[in-house]
Amino acid sequence: MLENSMMHAVDQYVEAIKETETYKKYYKQLQLLKENPKLYAKVNEFRQKNFELQHTSQEDELFDKLEEFEQKYEKFREEPLVEAFLQAELAFCRMMQKLEIMVTEKLDFE
């Protein structure tokens, strides 16, 4: 179990993340998307298929499969609400990756 001081630090870390413009934009886009349950379901299906494609394809065929996937969903991604959400999500994920790298580096974790 985490010590109380660590729990407090995590709470502060989460609150700091929530105050970033990147998170606020992501959260706003998520809420807008959820107002349309059918579109939200389609976006989740898109995200799941994208994840599976990137984690189950062989390296030598990944490029071709990604290109095919992008063509299949090109019209879907033209929907402004979909594209705005996916862009906001990508920015948020990249921010979180950078934060995790920074934490790991500061801990001298190899």
Order of alpha helices (4+ residues) and beta strands (2+ residues): alpha-alpha-alpha-alpha-alpha-alpha
